[in-house]
Amino acid sequence: MTTSPVALQLIDVLREFGVDTVFGIPGGAISGFYASLLARPDVKIVTTRHETGAAFMAIGYAMATGRPGVVVTTAGPGITNALTGLASAYYEGVPLILLAGEVPRSAFGRGALQEGSAAAMDAVALTRRMTKFSAQVSRPGSAAAVLRKALVTAYSGRQGPVFLSLPLDVVAVKQQPQPIFGTVRSSFDVDSSACKRALELLEGARRPLLLAGAGARGTTSRRVIRRLAEYVGAPVAVTTKGKGVFPEDHPLYLGVLGFGGHDSVTDYLAEGVDVLLAMGTGLNDFTTNAWSPKLRAGRAFIQVDIDSAQLGKNYPIELGLVGPIDAVVGRMLEHRTEDHAALPLPPGPTLRCQAPEASPRGALTSAEVALTMNAVCPADSVFTSDMGEHLSIALHYLRVREDGDFITCLGFGSMGSGLCAAVGYQLGAPARRVYAICGDGGFLMFGGELATAVHHKVATTFVIINDSRLNMVHHGMKDEYGATPDFTTPLIDFSMMAQGFGAAGRIVRTKEELIDALGADHEGPAVLDVRIDPDVRLGGSQRVAALRQFKEQGDG
């Protein structure tokens, strides 16, 4: 066998796991890895404008492909810049690997530029609390094995990010590839009798409810949840992060529970639920309207999660089932009886939205934007939403059909995550139409990644809800304190900004202009600068309610 640099051997391990794209920014400490990428032209290098943007793009790529998102950065600030994206992947349960350069081992403890050894910044310790595995590759002979362990860990149980520190001298060593054979996999022993009991409870329920979270995002999980709902005749609600896992044109779809949610869900809960099955959700404050007691079930609260630590964490349960959603619900369905008749749905419409409010001055509203997108965008569209007031509108009014998808990185709630994840998703699934819904504040944070999209001809459509202020904070401060500091920004022409980057850009002020802009074909990215009335918003403020509850708990 011929010798090759350790860096090249690491790249070949990534290729074995299906990786064909890496995101990041080069630098001296990671230069050996980038040099070896030249020998593998089948791996696409996406050089971003910022390491956080690279991590968000890798999240979108992983969601689109099912393969690990890979971020490659230099030492020091390359690592610290990527931390927000790494934390987001951790909270979203996305398999992502951050490979970061490090100064040579001979320089450890000597104050070298950007040193992250245990004697300095200690990059491994820094990343350990937001990863499933964090290590430094200290010996060339073990490098490929450590990377394999990291990748397997990223996919075992609840998926998540991992981190490897790669000293410059380690990845430069030339050696024969280590002859490693065999595959490590995690498996779950799904309890058949418990699954049968769960199904019997649902079969006997008079007012059941299925609640699906982001843990049910997989294709097979979506399919079995639909089969279960149709079998027991149970309405289905989704969490904020779980929006899109159940087709929203299905007669059993009840709506979103939590932030941006629907009265059809809260009213159904208010009338009482006897059996509730929660799948793939940690039931956090955003999902439950600040842990509302209405979510308690009268007869049985059943919870399914791949992470046993989630079971019973926020609500007492009568039955907890550990395992992947598709495996557990699939096992439940094996116990179906032919003589079981599905209960009829309650009379009247299932999903109920707030009537959109018109702008007193005749301007577009964010609700009108979402409703227009429903009418114009293809059925298999992928929508991403950034953080902001527009997120509540997207959760409430957008309709995600069976072949579509919706992504929001609400676990960590970082501005900019949605627009960067859209670019990564589009790179992973170029045949899909991806629409990134974001605010002017988020675009000002990470709009530089538009240059990345232009460079790689990524045909994502950015729908910027331009209200010239940080609108969620503005309204939240007024709701809670009666007044607010000035969170406005100058009115920016994002269409001209887009054209300066080499993208298509249009200002949209009317519904007719929006319809025309959404239907336009473009080879690269397009930016729609949508001017809206900032004072017309979704009724209610669940976020303020949650914060108020936290404050009251603190005062107690």
C-alpha positions as CSV (number, residue, x, y, z in Angstrom):
1,M,0.0,0.0,0.0
2,T,1.3,3.5,-0.8
3,T,1.6,6.2,1.8
4,S,-0.6,9.3,1.9
5,P,-1.1,12.2,4.2
6,V,-3.3,11.7,7.2
7,A,-5.5,14.6,6.0
8,L,-6.3,12.7,2.8
9,Q,-7.1,9.5,4.8
10,L,-9.6,11.6,6.9
11,I,-11.2,12.9,3.7
12,D,-11.6,9.3,2.4
13,V,-13.4,8.4,5.7
14,L,-15.8,11.3,5.1
15,R,-16.4,10.1,1.6
16,E,-17.2,6.6,2.9
17,F,-20.0,8.2,5.0
18,G,-21.4,9.8,1.8
19,V,-20.0,13.3,2.3
20,D,-19.6,15.2,-1.0
21,T,-19.6,18.8,0.3
22,V,-17.7,20.6,3.0
23,F,-18.3,24.1,4.3
24,G,-15.8,26.4,6.0
25,I,-13.1,29.0,5.7
26,P,-9.4,28.1,5.3
27,G,-6.4,29.2,7.4
28,G,-2.9,28.3,8.1
29,A,-3.6,25.7,10.8
30,I,-6.0,23.7,8.5
31,S,-4.1,24.3,5.3
32,G,-2.9,20.7,5.1
33,F,-6.5,19.4,5.0
34,Y,-7.5,21.9,2.3
35,A,-4.4,20.8,0.3
36,S,-5.5,17.2,0.4
37,L,-9.0,18.1,-0.8
38,L,-7.4,19.0,-4.1
39,A,-6.7,15.2,-4.5
40,R,-10.5,14.5,-4.1
41,P,-12.3,16.7,-6.6
42,D,-15.5,14.8,-6.0
43,V,-15.8,16.7,-2.7
44,K,-17.2,20.1,-3.2
45,I,-15.6,22.9,-1.2
46,V,-18.0,25.7,-0.2
47,T,-16.0,28.6,1.1
48,T,-18.4,30.8,3.2
49,R,-18.1,34.3,4.5
50,H,-18.2,33.4,8.2
51,E,-17.7,30.2,10.1
52,T,-21.1,30.5,11.8
53,G,-22.7,30.6,8.4
54,A,-20.7,27.5,7.4
55,A,-22.2,25.6,10.3
56,F,-25.7,26.8,9.6
57,M,-25.3,25.7,5.9
58,A,-24.0,22.3,7.1
59,I,-27.1,21.9,9.2
60,G,-29.3,22.5,6.1
61,Y,-27.2,20.2,4.0
62,A,-27.5,17.4,6.6
63,M,-31.3,17.9,6.8
64,A,-31.6,17.7,3.0
65,T,-29.3,14.7,2.5
66,G,-29.3,12.6,5.7
67,R,-25.5,12.7,5.5
68,P,-23.3,14.5,8.0
69,G,-22.7,18.2,7.6
70,V,-19.0,18.9,7.6
71,V,-17.4,22.2,8.7
72,V,-13.7,22.8,8.2
73,T,-12.1,25.8,9.9
74,T,-8.8,27.0,11.1
75,A,-7.7,27.3,14.7
76,G,-8.6,30.0,17.3
77,P,-11.2,32.3,15.9
78,G,-12.2,29.8,13.3
79,I,-13.4,27.6,16.2
80,T,-15.0,30.3,18.3
81,N,-16.8,31.7,15.3
82,A,-18.4,28.3,14.6
83,L,-19.6,27.8,18.2
84,T,-23.0,29.3,17.6
85,G,-23.7,27.0,14.7
86,L,-22.3,24.0,16.6
87,A,-24.7,24.8,19.5
88,S,-27.6,25.1,17.1
89,A,-26.8,21.6,15.6
90,Y,-26.7,20.3,19.2
91,Y,-30.1,21.6,20.1
92,E,-31.6,20.6,16.7
93,G,-30.1,17.1,16.9
94,V,-28.3,17.3,13.6
95,P,-25.3,15.2,12.7
96,L,-22.5,17.7,12.1
97,I,-18.8,17.4,12.4
98,L,-16.5,20.4,13.0
99,L,-12.9,19.7,11.9
100,A,-10.6,22.5,13.1
101,G,-6.9,23.0,12.6
102,E,-4.5,23.4,15.4
103,V,-0.9,24.6,15.8
104,P,1.8,21.8,15.7
105,R,2.2,19.8,18.9
106,S,5.7,21.1,19.4
107,A,4.2,24.6,19.9
108,F,1.7,23.6,22.6
109,G,2.0,25.8,25.7
110,R,4.3,28.3,24.0
111,G,1.7,31.0,23.1
112,A,1.6,30.3,19.4
113,L,-0.8,32.3,17.3
114,Q,-4.4,30.9,17.6
115,E,-3.2,28.1,19.8
116,G,-6.1,26.0,21.2
117,S,-4.3,23.3,23.1
118,A,-5.1,22.3,26.6
119,A,-2.4,24.7,27.7
120,A,-4.1,27.7,26.0
121,M,-7.8,28.2,24.9
122,D,-8.5,24.5,25.2
123,A,-10.7,24.0,22.1
124,V,-11.7,20.5,23.2
125,A,-13.0,21.7,26.5
126,L,-14.7,24.7,24.9
127,T,-16.7,22.5,22.5
128,R,-17.4,19.6,24.9
129,R,-20.6,21.0,26.3
130,M,-22.2,21.5,22.9
131,T,-21.2,18.2,21.2
132,K,-21.7,14.5,21.6
133,F,-17.9,13.9,21.2
134,S,-15.0,16.2,21.4
135,A,-11.3,15.2,21.0
136,Q,-7.9,16.2,19.7
137,V,-6.2,13.8,17.3
138,S,-2.8,13.4,18.9
139,R,-1.3,10.6,16.9
140,P,-1.3,10.1,13.1
141,G,-1.9,6.3,13.4
142,S,-5.2,6.7,15.2
143,A,-6.6,9.7,13.2
144,A,-8.9,7.7,10.9
145,A,-10.2,5.6,13.7
146,V,-11.0,8.6,15.9
147,L,-12.9,10.2,13.0
148,R,-14.9,7.0,12.5
149,K,-15.7,7.0,16.1
150,A,-16.8,10.7,16.0
151,L,-19.1,10.1,12.9
152,V,-20.7,7.0,14.5
153,T,-21.3,8.9,17.7
154,A,-22.9,11.8,15.7
155,Y,-25.5,9.3,14.4
156,S,-26.0,7.1,17.5
157,G,-29.1,7.7,19.6
158,R,-30.2,11.3,19.4
159,Q,-28.1,12.7,16.6
160,G,-25.8,15.7,17.1
161,P,-22.5,17.4,16.4
162,V,-19.0,16.3,17.1
163,F,-15.6,18.1,17.1
164,L,-12.1,17.1,16.2
165,S,-9.0,19.2,16.7
166,L,-6.4,18.4,14.0
167,P,-2.8,19.6,14.8
168,L,-1.0,20.8,11.7
169,D,1.9,18.3,12.1
170,V,-0.5,15.3,12.6
171,V,-2.5,15.7,9.4
172,A,0.7,16.3,7.4
173,V,2.3,12.9,8.3
174,K,2.4,10.5,5.4
175,Q,1.7,6.9,6.3
176,Q,-0.1,3.8,5.0
177,P,-3.8,3.8,5.6
178,Q,-4.8,1.7,8.7
179,P,-6.6,-1.5,7.8
180,I,-9.8,-1.0,9.8
181,F,-12.8,-3.3,9.0
182,G,-16.3,-3.5,10.5
183,T,-19.1,-1.1,11.3
184,V,-20.4,0.1,14.6
185,R,-24.2,0.7,14.8
186,S,-26.5,1.7,17.7
187,S,-29.8,-0.3,18.0
188,F,-32.9,-0.1,20.2
189,D,-34.9,-3.0,21.7
190,V,-38.4,-1.7,21.2
191,D,-40.7,-3.2,23.8
192,S,-43.5,-4.9,21.9
193,S,-45.9,-5.3,24.8
194,A,-45.6,-1.6,25.8
195,C,-46.2,-0.6,22.2
196,K,-49.4,-2.8,22.2
197,R,-50.5,-1.1,25.4
198,A,-50.0,2.3,23.8
199,L,-52.1,1.4,20.8
200,E,-54.8,0.0,23.0
201,L,-55.0,3.2,24.9
202,L,-55.3,5.2,21.6
203,E,-57.9,2.8,20.3
204,G,-60.0,3.2,23.4
205,A,-59.7,7.0,23.6
206,R,-62.6,9.3,23.0
207,R,-60.6,12.4,22.6
208,P,-57.1,11.4,21.6
209,L,-54.3,13.7,20.3
210,L,-51.1,13.0,18.5
211,L,-48.3,15.6,19.0
212,A,-45.3,15.3,16.6
213,G,-42.1,17.1,17.1
214,A,-38.8,17.5,15.1
215,G,-37.7,14.1,16.2
216,A,-40.3,12.8,13.7
217,R,-38.7,14.6,10.7
218,G,-37.5,11.4,9.0
219,T,-39.4,10.2,5.9
220,T,-40.3,6.9,7.5
221,S,-41.4,8.5,10.8
222,R,-43.8,10.8,8.9
223,R,-45.3,7.9,7.0
224,V,-46.0,5.8,10.1
225,I,-47.5,8.7,12.1
226,R,-49.9,9.4,9.2
227,R,-50.9,5.7,9.2
228,L,-51.4,5.7,13.0
229,A,-53.5,8.9,12.9
230,E,-55.7,7.5,10.2
231,Y,-56.1,4.2,12.0
232,V,-57.2,5.6,15.3
233,G,-58.9,8.7,13.9
234,A,-56.8,11.0,16.0
235,P,-56.1,14.7,15.2
236,V,-52.5,15.6,14.8
237,A,-50.8,18.7,16.2
238,V,-47.2,19.6,15.6
239,T,-44.7,21.5,17.6
240,T,-43.0,24.7,16.3
241,K,-39.9,22.7,15.3
242,G,-42.0,19.8,14.0
243,K,-44.0,21.9,11.5
244,G,-44.0,20.0,8.2
245,V,-43.8,16.5,9.6
246,F,-47.5,15.9,9.0
247,P,-49.1,17.1,5.8
248,E,-51.0,20.3,6.5
249,D,-53.7,19.7,3.9
250,H,-54.7,16.4,5.6
251,P,-58.1,16.4,7.3
252,L,-56.6,15.2,10.5
253,Y,-54.2,18.1,10.8
254,L,-55.1,20.2,13.8
255,G,-52.3,22.9,13.7
256,V,-49.2,24.1,15.5
257,L,-49.0,24.0,19.3
258,G,-47.0,26.8,20.9
259,F,-45.4,29.9,19.5
260,G,-47.2,31.0,16.3
261,G,-49.8,28.3,16.9
262,H,-53.4,27.8,16.2
263,D,-56.5,28.2,18.4
264,S,-57.8,24.9,16.9
265,V,-55.1,23.2,19.0
266,T,-55.5,25.1,22.2
267,D,-59.3,24.9,22.0
268,Y,-59.2,21.1,21.5
269,L,-56.9,20.8,24.5
270,A,-59.2,23.1,26.6
271,E,-62.1,20.7,26.0
272,G,-60.0,17.9,27.4
273,V,-57.8,15.1,26.0
274,D,-58.0,11.6,27.5
275,V,-55.0,10.1,25.7
276,L,-52.1,12.1,24.3
277,L,-49.2,10.6,22.4
278,A,-46.2,13.0,22.2
279,M,-43.5,11.9,19.7
280,G,-40.0,13.3,19.3
281,T,-40.5,16.5,21.3
282,G,-38.9,17.7,24.5
283,L,-42.0,19.8,25.3
284,N,-40.1,23.0,25.9
285,D,-41.7,26.4,26.6
286,F,-42.1,27.5,23.0
287,T,-43.9,24.2,22.2
288,T,-46.3,24.2,25.2
289,N,-47.2,27.9,25.7
290,A,-44.9,28.0,28.7
291,W,-45.7,24.5,29.9
292,S,-49.5,24.9,29.9
293,P,-51.3,22.5,32.2
294,K,-53.9,22.0,29.4
295,L,-51.4,19.5,27.8
296,R,-52.0,17.1,30.7
297,A,-54.0,14.1,29.5
298,G,-57.0,12.8,31.6
299,R,-56.3,9.1,31.1
300,A,-52.8,8.6,29.7
301,F,-49.8,10.7,28.6
302,I,-47.7,8.6,26.3
303,Q,-44.2,9.8,25.2
304,V,-41.9,8.4,22.6
305,D,-38.4,9.6,22.2
306,I,-35.0,8.3,21.1
307,D,-33.5,10.1,24.1
308,S,-34.8,8.5,27.3
309,A,-33.8,11.7,29.3
310,Q,-36.7,13.5,27.6
311,L,-39.3,11.1,28.9
312,G,-41.3,12.7,31.8
313,K,-39.0,15.7,31.9
314,N,-41.7,18.3,31.6
315,Y,-45.0,16.4,32.1
316,P,-45.7,13.3,34.1
317,I,-46.2,10.2,31.9
318,E,-48.2,7.0,32.2
319,L,-46.1,5.3,29.5
320,G,-42.7,6.1,28.1
321,L,-41.3,4.3,24.9
322,V,-37.6,4.7,24.1
323,G,-36.5,4.4,20.5
324,P,-36.7,6.0,17.0
325,I,-40.2,7.2,16.1
326,D,-40.4,5.0,13.0
327,A,-39.5,1.9,15.0
328,V,-41.7,2.5,17.9
329,V,-44.8,3.6,16.0
330,G,-44.2,0.9,13.4
331,R,-44.2,-1.7,16.2
332,M,-47.5,-0.2,17.6
333,L,-49.1,-0.6,14.2
334,E,-48.2,-4.3,14.1
335,H,-50.8,-4.7,16.8
336,R,-53.7,-3.3,14.8
337,T,-56.9,-5.3,14.9
338,E,-59.1,-5.6,11.8
339,D,-62.4,-5.0,13.7
340,H,-61.2,-1.7,15.1
341,A,-63.3,1.2,13.6
342,A,-61.7,4.6,13.6
343,L,-63.5,7.2,15.7
344,P,-65.0,10.0,13.6
345,L,-63.4,13.4,13.9
346,P,-65.2,16.1,15.9
347,P,-67.6,18.1,13.6
348,G,-66.6,21.3,12.0
349,P,-63.2,22.4,10.5
350,T,-60.1,20.9,12.0
351,L,-57.4,23.5,11.4
352,R,-58.4,27.1,12.3
353,C,-56.3,30.2,11.6
354,Q,-56.6,33.7,12.7
355,A,-58.3,35.9,10.1
356,P,-55.5,38.0,8.6
357,E,-55.7,41.6,9.5
358,A,-55.4,44.2,6.7
359,S,-53.0,47.1,6.8
360,P,-54.8,50.4,7.5
361,R,-52.5,52.1,5.0
362,G,-52.9,49.5,2.3
363,A,-49.5,48.0,2.6
364,L,-48.6,44.3,2.4
365,T,-48.7,42.4,5.6
366,S,-46.5,39.4,6.5
367,A,-49.6,37.2,6.7
368,E,-50.5,38.2,3.2
369,V,-47.0,37.3,2.1
370,A,-47.3,33.8,3.6
371,L,-50.8,33.2,2.1
372,T,-49.5,34.3,-1.3
373,M,-46.6,31.8,-1.0
374,N,-49.1,29.1,-0.3
375,A,-50.8,29.8,-3.6
376,V,-47.7,30.3,-5.7
377,C,-44.9,28.1,-4.4
378,P,-44.7,24.4,-5.7
379,A,-46.2,21.7,-3.5
380,D,-42.8,20.2,-2.7
381,S,-41.3,23.5,-1.6
382,V,-38.9,23.7,1.3
383,F,-39.4,26.7,3.6
384,T,-36.9,27.9,6.1
385,S,-37.6,30.6,8.6
386,D,-35.2,32.7,10.5
387,M,-35.8,34.1,14.0
388,G,-38.1,37.1,14.3
389,E,-41.7,38.2,14.2
390,H,-42.0,36.7,10.7
391,L,-41.5,33.2,12.3
392,S,-44.8,33.3,14.1
393,I,-46.5,34.2,10.8
394,A,-44.7,31.4,8.9
395,L,-45.7,28.9,11.6
396,H,-49.3,30.1,11.6
397,Y,-50.1,30.7,7.9
398,L,-47.7,28.7,5.7
399,R,-49.1,25.4,4.5
400,V,-46.5,22.6,4.2
401,R,-47.9,19.8,2.0
402,E,-46.9,16.1,2.0
403,D,-43.9,16.5,-0.2
404,G,-42.8,19.8,1.3
405,D,-40.7,20.7,4.3
406,F,-40.3,23.4,6.9
407,I,-37.1,24.1,8.8
408,T,-36.5,26.5,11.7
409,C,-33.6,26.2,14.1
410,L,-35.6,27.2,17.1
411,G,-33.8,24.9,19.5
412,F,-31.1,27.6,20.0
413,G,-32.9,30.4,18.2
414,S,-30.0,32.1,16.5
415,M,-30.7,34.9,14.0
416,G,-29.2,34.1,10.6
417,S,-29.7,30.3,11.0
418,G,-32.7,30.1,8.7
419,L,-31.2,31.9,5.7
420,C,-27.9,30.0,5.8
421,A,-29.6,26.7,6.4
422,A,-31.6,27.4,3.2
423,V,-28.4,27.6,1.2
424,G,-27.1,24.4,2.6
425,Y,-30.4,22.6,2.0
426,Q,-30.5,23.8,-1.6
427,L,-26.9,22.6,-2.1
428,G,-27.9,19.2,-0.8
429,A,-31.2,19.1,-2.8
430,P,-30.7,21.2,-5.9
431,A,-33.9,20.0,-7.5
432,R,-36.1,21.4,-4.8
433,R,-37.3,25.0,-4.5
434,V,-36.1,26.4,-1.3
435,Y,-37.5,29.7,0.1
436,A,-35.7,31.4,3.0
437,I,-38.0,33.6,5.0
438,C,-36.1,36.1,7.1
439,G,-36.2,39.6,8.5
440,D,-34.1,42.5,7.7
441,G,-32.3,42.1,11.0
442,G,-31.2,38.5,10.3
443,F,-30.2,39.4,6.7
444,L,-28.0,42.2,8.0
445,M,-26.3,39.7,10.3
446,F,-25.6,37.0,7.6
447,G,-26.5,38.5,4.3
448,G,-22.9,38.2,3.3
449,E,-23.5,34.6,2.7
450,L,-25.5,35.7,-0.4
451,A,-22.0,35.9,-2.0
452,T,-21.6,32.2,-1.2
453,A,-24.9,31.4,-2.9
454,V,-24.0,33.5,-6.0
455,H,-20.6,31.9,-6.3
456,H,-22.1,28.4,-6.3
457,K,-25.3,29.3,-8.3
458,V,-27.5,28.3,-5.5
459,A,-31.1,29.0,-6.6
460,T,-32.6,29.8,-3.2
461,T,-35.2,32.6,-3.0
462,F,-34.7,34.9,0.0
463,V,-38.0,36.5,1.1
464,I,-36.9,39.4,3.3
465,I,-39.7,40.7,5.5
466,N,-38.4,44.3,5.5
467,D,-40.0,46.3,8.4
468,S,-36.8,48.3,9.2
469,R,-36.7,47.3,12.8
470,L,-36.2,44.3,15.1
471,N,-39.9,43.8,15.2
472,M,-40.3,40.9,17.6
473,V,-38.2,42.7,20.3
474,H,-40.1,45.9,19.5
475,H,-43.5,44.4,20.1
476,G,-42.4,42.3,23.0
477,M,-41.0,45.2,24.9
478,K,-44.2,47.2,24.3
479,D,-46.3,44.3,25.4
480,E,-44.4,43.7,28.6
481,Y,-43.1,47.1,29.6
482,G,-45.4,49.6,27.7
483,A,-42.4,51.2,26.0
484,T,-39.4,50.2,24.0
485,P,-36.0,51.6,23.0
486,D,-35.5,52.5,19.4
487,F,-34.9,49.2,17.6
488,T,-35.4,50.6,14.1
489,T,-32.8,50.5,11.3
490,P,-32.5,52.7,8.2
491,L,-34.7,51.5,5.3
492,I,-32.2,49.4,3.3
493,D,-32.7,48.6,-0.3
494,F,-31.8,44.9,-0.2
495,S,-32.6,44.5,-3.9
496,M,-29.7,46.8,-4.8
497,M,-27.5,45.0,-2.2
498,A,-28.4,41.7,-3.9
499,Q,-27.5,43.1,-7.4
500,G,-24.2,44.2,-6.0
501,F,-23.5,40.7,-5.0
502,G,-24.5,39.4,-8.5
503,A,-27.9,38.0,-7.4
504,A,-31.4,38.9,-8.7
505,G,-33.1,41.5,-6.6
506,R,-36.5,43.1,-6.5
507,I,-38.5,45.4,-4.3
508,V,-42.0,44.0,-3.6
509,R,-44.8,46.3,-2.4
510,T,-47.9,44.7,-3.7
511,K,-49.4,41.2,-3.9
512,E,-49.3,41.3,-7.7
513,E,-45.6,42.1,-7.5
514,L,-45.1,39.3,-5.0
515,I,-46.8,36.7,-7.2
516,D,-44.7,37.7,-10.2
517,A,-41.5,37.6,-8.2
518,L,-42.2,34.2,-6.6
519,G,-43.0,32.7,-10.0
520,A,-39.9,34.0,-11.8
521,D,-37.2,31.4,-12.8
522,H,-33.6,32.1,-11.9
523,E,-30.4,30.2,-12.1
524,G,-28.9,31.6,-9.0
525,P,-30.2,33.2,-5.8
526,A,-33.0,35.8,-5.8
527,V,-33.7,38.4,-3.1
528,L,-37.2,39.7,-2.7
529,D,-37.1,42.9,-0.6
530,V,-40.7,42.8,0.7
531,R,-41.9,46.0,2.2
532,I,-44.6,45.3,4.8
533,D,-46.6,47.2,7.5
534,P,-44.6,46.4,10.7
535,D,-47.5,47.0,13.0
536,V,-49.8,44.3,11.7
537,R,-48.9,41.0,13.4
538,L,-50.3,37.8,14.6
539,G,-52.6,38.2,17.6
540,G,-51.3,37.2,21.0
541,S,-47.7,36.9,22.2
542,Q,-46.8,33.5,23.4
543,R,-43.2,34.5,23.7
544,V,-44.1,37.3,26.1
545,A,-46.3,34.9,28.0
546,A,-43.4,32.5,28.5
547,L,-41.0,35.2,29.6
548,R,-43.6,36.5,32.0
549,Q,-44.0,33.1,33.5
550,F,-40.2,32.8,34.0
551,K,-40.2,36.2,35.7
552,E,-43.1,35.2,38.0
553,Q,-41.3,32.0,38.9
554,G,-38.2,34.0,39.7
555,D,-40.1,36.4,41.9
556,G,-41.6,33.4,43.8
